[in-house]
Every structure is written in C-alpha cells, then in structure tokens.
Amino acid sequence: MSNVVIAGGDPDGLGEALAERGANVGYAKGTANRPALEEAGIVDADTLVVTDAGLATSITVAMDLNPDLRVVVYTRDSVPEFVKGQAGHIVDPELLDADTVAEEII
C-alpha cells in the first residue's frame, strides 16, 4: 500500500483517485511547512504530490525528512527551476487526468 502526502489544494481530485486505488493519503495543510508535512505523514510516505507551485519549497523540506521520497508535481503552473532537479515527474493536469496519474503513482 502506498502512502502519499499532498501539499496544496486538490482541485483535480488526485487524492480521491489515489485513495480509490488503495493509497493512504495525507494532506499537508497551509503552507506545507515542516510541522504540516510531519503531521500529514511525510516521514513514512512513499510519494509527495505538490499541486501548487507556490509550495515548491516544501519539496526540499520533505526530502530532508524522507530522502527516499518520490516527488510528483501536479500543477498547471510553472515550477521554479530548483524543483526540476528534485521532482521525479512534473505533470500538467491539462495533459493527464487524475485517474491516469494515480494509476502511475500506485
């Protein structure tokens, strides 16, 4: 079973699509800072999904807490350059729907 933490809103329903496939989904609230990531379960997570490019710094914090984490950025927005080296996948919801991305994550 996969443990996934989502940082940012979930307007495309990726969390629901992941849960339907058996994933445990936690949500890092607010600015997805260290306490929010820890509360959402980042230490035991397999994957971090960032849905808001404005929360890109949460990737660095999450990787510090869990170096084996897989990072998926799922947003329509442009992401900062530093994210491109840390994210395993950067996906635009206009190109791949939540069900398809959930299938790939699980």
MDTraj code that builds the backbone (N, CA, C; nanometers):
import mdtraj as md
import numpy as np

residues = "MET SER ASN VAL VAL ILE ALA GLY GLY ASP PRO ASP GLY LEU GLY GLU ALA LEU ALA GLU ARG GLY ALA ASN VAL GLY TYR ALA LYS GLY THR ALA ASN ARG PRO ALA LEU GLU GLU ALA GLY ILE VAL ASP ALA ASP THR LEU VAL VAL THR ASP ALA GLY LEU ALA THR SER ILE THR VAL ALA MET ASP LEU ASN PRO ASP LEU ARG VAL VAL VAL TYR THR ARG ASP SER VAL PRO GLU PHE VAL LYS GLY GLN ALA GLY HIS ILE VAL ASP PRO GLU LEU LEU ASP ALA ASP THR VAL ALA GLU GLU ILE ILE".split()
xyz = np.array([
    [0.0847, -0.1181, 0.0000],
    [0.0000, 0.0000, 0.0000],
    [0.0888, 0.1239, 0.0000],
    [0.0545, 0.2201, -0.0808],
    [0.1319, 0.3434, -0.0914],
    [0.0838, 0.4473, 0.0087],
    [0.1782, 0.5219, 0.0620],
    [0.1479, 0.6360, 0.1478],
    [0.1848, 0.7611, 0.0696],
    [0.0874, 0.8479, 0.0484],
    [0.1059, 0.9670, -0.0328],
    [0.0670, 1.0893, 0.0481],
    [0.1498, 1.1929, 0.0400],
    [0.1177, 1.3212, 0.1020],
    [0.0972, 1.4221, -0.0098],
    [-0.0118, 1.4969, -0.0003],
    [-0.0416, 1.6012, -0.0976],
    [-0.0213, 1.7363, -0.0319],
    [0.0601, 1.8202, -0.0953],
    [0.0831, 1.9574, -0.0494],
    [0.0138, 2.0504, -0.1481],
    [-0.0811, 2.1259, -0.0988],
    [-0.1587, 2.2153, -0.1845],
    [-0.3009, 2.1656, -0.1952],
    [-0.3834, 2.2456, -0.2571],
    [-0.5226, 2.2055, -0.2781],
    [-0.5276, 2.0867, -0.3723],
    [-0.6447, 2.0317, -0.3867],
    [-0.6595, 1.9152, -0.4738],
    [-0.7778, 1.9365, -0.5683],
    [-0.7695, 2.0403, -0.6525],
    [-0.8843, 2.0741, -0.7374],
    [-0.9172, 1.9693, -0.8431],
    [-0.8226, 1.8837, -0.8753],
    [-0.8459, 1.7838, -0.9796],
    [-0.8818, 1.6467, -0.9239],
    [-0.8876, 1.6335, -0.7905],
    [-0.9299, 1.5078, -0.7296],
    [-0.8266, 1.3972, -0.7313],
    [-0.6981, 1.4330, -0.7332],
    [-0.5943, 1.3305, -0.7342],
    [-0.5946, 1.2492, -0.6052],
    [-0.6167, 1.3139, -0.4924],
    [-0.6209, 1.2422, -0.3651],
    [-0.7286, 1.1359, -0.3632],
    [-0.8449, 1.1702, -0.4132],
    [-0.9555, 1.0744, -0.4203],
    [-0.9211, 0.9588, -0.5143],
    [-0.8610, 0.9906, -0.6274],
    [-0.8218, 0.8866, -0.7230],
    [-0.7178, 0.7923, -0.6620],
    [-0.6263, 0.8482, -0.5838],
    [-0.5259, 0.7655, -0.5163],
    [-0.5902, 0.6774, -0.4103],
    [-0.6801, 0.7357, -0.3298],
    [-0.7480, 0.6597, -0.2245],
    [-0.8313, 0.5465, -0.2835],
    [-0.8949, 0.5708, -0.3978],
    [-0.9734, 0.4657, -0.4640],
    [-0.8870, 0.3480, -0.5061],
    [-0.7583, 0.3723, -0.5232],
    [-0.6655, 0.2666, -0.5626],
    [-0.5920, 0.2072, -0.4428],
    [-0.6355, 0.2441, -0.3230],
    [-0.5809, 0.1842, -0.2013],
    [-0.4712, 0.2611, -0.1319],
    [-0.4377, 0.3796, -0.1788],
    [-0.3323, 0.4584, -0.1143],
    [-0.3845, 0.5238, 0.0130],
    [-0.2946, 0.5360, 0.1096],
    [-0.3226, 0.6192, 0.2266],
    [-0.2813, 0.7605, 0.1876],
    [-0.3737, 0.8547, 0.1955],
    [-0.3472, 0.9906, 0.1504],
    [-0.3558, 1.0858, 0.2687],
    [-0.2472, 1.1609, 0.2896],
    [-0.2448, 1.2658, 0.3916],
    [-0.2310, 1.4008, 0.3231],
    [-0.2811, 1.5042, 0.3860],
    [-0.2756, 1.6389, 0.3286],
    [-0.1957, 1.7305, 0.4196],
    [-0.0911, 1.7911, 0.3643],
    [-0.0116, 1.8896, 0.4376],
    [-0.0861, 2.0222, 0.4278],
    [-0.1313, 2.0707, 0.5389],
    [-0.2160, 2.1900, 0.5406],
    [-0.1360, 2.3186, 0.5302],
    [-0.2055, 2.4242, 0.4965],
    [-0.1460, 2.5577, 0.4928],
    [-0.0331, 2.5681, 0.3937],
    [0.0812, 2.6144, 0.4434],
    [0.1974, 2.6349, 0.3568],
    [0.2829, 2.5092, 0.3422],
    [0.2348, 2.3970, 0.3917],
    [0.3068, 2.2697, 0.3844],
    [0.4473, 2.2832, 0.4420],
    [0.4548, 2.3502, 0.5577],
    [0.5835, 2.3639, 0.6257],
    [0.6176, 2.2330, 0.6970],
    [0.7304, 2.2307, 0.7634],
    [0.7772, 2.1066, 0.8265],
    [0.6743, 2.0444, 0.9205],
    [0.6160, 2.1210, 1.0154],
    [0.5163, 2.0581, 1.1036],
    [0.3956, 2.0029, 1.0260],
    [0.3512, 2.0744, 0.9241],
    [0.2361, 2.0273, 0.8459],
    [0.2709, 1.9004, 0.7682],
    [0.3905, 1.8950, 0.7126],
    [0.4343, 1.7750, 0.6413],
    [0.4458, 1.6563, 0.7363],
    [0.5025, 1.6795, 0.8536],
    [0.5154, 1.5714, 0.9515],
    [0.3785, 1.5217, 0.9960],
    [0.2871, 1.6138, 1.0207],
    [0.1521, 1.5760, 1.0624],
    [0.0801, 1.4960, 0.9527],
    [0.1087, 1.5285, 0.8284],
    [0.0461, 1.4588, 0.7156],
    [0.1073, 1.3210, 0.6907],
    [0.2212, 1.2913, 0.7544],
    [0.2820, 1.1588, 0.7422],
    [0.3982, 1.1489, 0.6455],
    [0.4681, 1.2587, 0.6217],
    [0.5756, 1.2590, 0.5220],
    [0.6905, 1.1637, 0.5562],
    [0.7160, 1.1426, 0.6830],
    [0.8279, 1.0561, 0.7224],
    [0.8076, 0.9126, 0.6730],
    [0.6829, 0.8669, 0.6683],
    [0.6522, 0.7307, 0.6241],
    [0.5982, 0.7250, 0.4815],
    [0.5943, 0.8387, 0.4139],
    [0.5347, 0.8441, 0.2800],
    [0.6279, 0.7861, 0.1741],
    [0.5671, 0.7360, 0.0696],
    [0.6402, 0.6912, -0.0489],
    [0.6506, 0.8047, -0.1499],
    [0.5452, 0.8885, -0.1533],
    [0.5345, 0.9910, -0.2564],
    [0.4817, 1.1216, -0.1978],
    [0.5407, 1.2306, -0.2432],
    [0.4884, 1.3649, -0.2157],
    [0.4339, 1.4184, -0.3466],
    [0.3097, 1.4656, -0.3442],
    [0.2500, 1.5299, -0.4607],
    [0.2307, 1.6767, -0.4263],
    [0.2889, 1.7647, -0.5056],
    [0.2739, 1.9091, -0.4865],
    [0.1816, 1.9597, -0.5958],
    [0.0695, 2.0198, -0.5547],
    [-0.0298, 2.0654, -0.6520],
    [-0.0311, 2.2167, -0.6674],
    [0.0570, 2.2843, -0.5969],
    [0.0642, 2.4305, -0.6015],
    [0.2109, 2.4690, -0.6137],
    [0.2486, 2.5276, -0.7263],
    [0.3887, 2.5643, -0.7486],
    [0.4405, 2.6594, -0.6423],
    [0.3530, 2.7336, -0.5784],
    [0.3926, 2.8239, -0.4711],
    [0.4414, 2.7511, -0.3468],
    [0.4165, 2.6224, -0.3396],
    [0.4616, 2.5412, -0.2257],
    [0.5853, 2.4587, -0.2605],
    [0.6562, 2.4990, -0.3623],
    [0.7722, 2.4227, -0.4097],
    [0.8783, 2.4025, -0.3026],
    [0.8943, 2.4970, -0.2116],
    [0.9955, 2.4791, -0.1067],
    [0.9624, 2.3623, -0.0147],
    [0.8376, 2.3199, -0.0125],
    [0.8021, 2.2040, 0.0701],
    [0.8725, 2.0782, 0.0205],
    [0.9120, 2.0761, -0.1049],
    [0.9826, 1.9599, -0.1597],
    [1.1168, 1.9427, -0.0902],
    [1.1903, 2.0515, -0.0758],
    [1.3207, 2.0458, -0.0090],
    [1.3059, 2.0005, 0.1349],
    [1.2070, 2.0540, 0.2039],
    [1.1826, 2.0164, 0.3438],
    [1.1451, 1.8690, 0.3517],
    [1.0561, 1.8255, 0.2650],
    [1.0127, 1.6859, 0.2653],
    [1.1280, 1.5909, 0.2360],
    [1.2136, 1.6275, 0.1404],
    [1.3282, 1.5432, 0.1059],
    [1.4278, 1.5347, 0.2217],
    [1.4357, 1.6408, 0.3003],
    [1.5211, 1.6396, 0.4183],
    [1.4673, 1.5401, 0.5219],
    [1.3358, 1.5333, 0.5337],
    [1.2717, 1.4429, 0.6297],
    [1.2670, 1.2983, 0.5799],
    [1.2635, 1.2819, 0.4482],
    [1.2494, 1.1488, 0.3899],
    [1.3255, 1.1457, 0.2569],
    [1.4541, 1.1160, 0.2591],
    [1.5373, 1.1215, 0.1384],
    [1.4971, 1.0240, 0.0277],
    [1.4210, 0.9208, 0.0603],
    [1.3807, 0.8213, -0.0388],
    [1.2481, 0.8555, -0.1075],
    [1.1961, 0.9710, -0.0764],
    [1.0658, 1.0145, -0.1254],
    [1.0642, 1.0340, -0.2765],
    [0.9588, 0.9897, -0.3402],
    [0.9358, 1.0204, -0.4815],
    [0.8508, 1.1471, -0.4854],
    [0.8865, 1.2399, -0.5724],
    [0.8161, 1.3680, -0.5800],
    [0.7472, 1.3819, -0.7144],
    [0.6180, 1.4146, -0.7080],
    [0.5386, 1.4407, -0.8273],
    [0.4808, 1.5811, -0.8128],
    [0.5033, 1.6646, -0.9125],
    [0.4426, 1.7980, -0.9144],
    [0.3282, 1.7907, -1.0145],
    [0.2068, 1.8181, -0.9663],
    [0.0863, 1.8062, -1.0482],
    [0.0152, 1.9409, -1.0476],
    [0.0561, 2.0275, -1.1384],
    [0.0031, 2.1638, -1.1402],
    [0.0042, 2.2203, -1.2815],
    [-0.0819, 2.3158, -1.3030],
    [-0.0874, 2.3875, -1.4310],
    [0.0166, 2.4996, -1.4353],
    [0.0700, 2.5349, -1.3197],
    [0.1625, 2.6485, -1.3076],
    [0.3056, 2.6086, -1.3418],
    [0.3840, 2.7066, -1.3806],
    [0.5268, 2.6853, -1.3999],
    [0.5914, 2.6622, -1.2646],
    [0.6900, 2.5749, -1.2617],
    [0.7578, 2.5464, -1.1363],
    [0.8955, 2.6108, -1.1364],
    [0.9451, 2.6471, -1.0171],
    [1.0791, 2.7047, -1.0086],
    [1.1844, 2.6068, -1.0611],
    [1.2924, 2.6604, -1.1092],
    [1.3995, 2.5793, -1.1690],
    [1.4527, 2.4730, -1.0730],
    [1.4678, 2.5069, -0.9439],
    [1.5252, 2.4105, -0.8498],
    [1.4377, 2.2869, -0.8342],
    [1.3091, 2.2986, -0.8600],
    [1.2182, 2.1846, -0.8468],
    [1.2453, 2.0808, -0.9554],
    [1.2856, 2.1270, -1.0699],
    [1.3053, 2.0359, -1.1825],
    [1.4098, 1.9289, -1.1530],
    [1.5039, 1.9587, -1.0658],
    [1.6047, 1.8610, -1.0280],
    [1.5605, 1.7692, -0.9149],
    [1.4570, 1.8087, -0.8420],
    [1.4113, 1.7294, -0.7280],
    [1.2872, 1.6461, -0.7585],
    [1.2103, 1.6888, -0.8553],
    [1.0860, 1.6191, -0.8859],
    [1.1113, 1.5050, -0.9841],
    [1.0543, 1.3916, -0.9544],
    [1.0642, 1.2799, -1.0464],
    [0.9751, 1.3005, -1.1676],
    [0.8595, 1.3650, -1.1449],
    [0.7638, 1.3895, -1.2520],
    [0.7006, 1.5265, -1.2318],
    [0.6886, 1.6007, -1.3385],
    [0.6160, 1.7272, -1.3380],
    [0.5066, 1.7119, -1.4431],
    [0.3811, 1.7154, -1.3969],
    [0.2689, 1.6824, -1.4830],
    [0.1659, 1.7952, -1.4809],
    [0.1191, 1.8324, -1.5983],
    [0.0139, 1.9318, -1.6112],
    [-0.1208, 1.8589, -1.6143],
    [-0.2142, 1.8936, -1.5242],
    [-0.3457, 1.8286, -1.5238],
    [-0.4217, 1.8428, -1.6554],
    [-0.3853, 1.9407, -1.7364],
    [-0.4487, 1.9550, -1.8676],
    [-0.4055, 1.8426, -1.9624],
    [-0.2903, 1.7815, -1.9343],
    [-0.2380, 1.6765, -2.0217],
    [-0.2731, 1.5365, -1.9730],
    [-0.2709, 1.5158, -1.8418],
    [-0.3044, 1.3853, -1.7840],
    [-0.4032, 1.4047, -1.6705],
    [-0.5132, 1.3314, -1.6744],
    [-0.6132, 1.3462, -1.5687],
    [-0.5694, 1.2759, -1.4400],
    [-0.6415, 1.3019, -1.3343],
    [-0.6065, 1.2496, -1.2018],
    [-0.6044, 1.0968, -1.1989],
    [-0.6976, 1.0333, -1.2666],
    [-0.7011, 0.8870, -1.2669],
    [-0.5748, 0.8272, -1.3291],
    [-0.5300, 0.8854, -1.4374],
    [-0.4099, 0.8366, -1.5047],
    [-0.2863, 0.8562, -1.4167],
    [-0.2752, 0.9722, -1.3543],
    [-0.1609, 0.9994, -1.2672],
    [-0.1644, 0.9091, -1.1447],
    [-0.2824, 0.8884, -1.0866],
    [-0.2947, 0.7995, -0.9712],
    [-0.2500, 0.6585, -1.0070],
    [-0.2889, 0.6129, -1.1231],
    [-0.2503, 0.4796, -1.1700],
    [-0.0980, 0.4684, -1.1779],
    [-0.0326, 0.5711, -1.2254],
    [0.1135, 0.5708, -1.2365],
    [0.1810, 0.5779, -1.0995],
    [0.1234, 0.6535, -1.0070],
    [0.1820, 0.6662, -0.8732],
    [0.1716, 0.5349, -0.7980],
    [0.0588, 0.4703, -0.8084],
    [0.0380, 0.3442, -0.7365],
    [0.1081, 0.2350, -0.8127],
])
top = md.Topology()
chain = top.add_chain()
for i, resn in enumerate(residues, 1):
    res = top.add_residue(resn, chain, resSeq=i)
    for name in ("N", "CA", "C"):
        top.add_atom(name, md.element.get_by_symbol(name[0]), res)
traj = md.Trajectory(xyz[None], top)
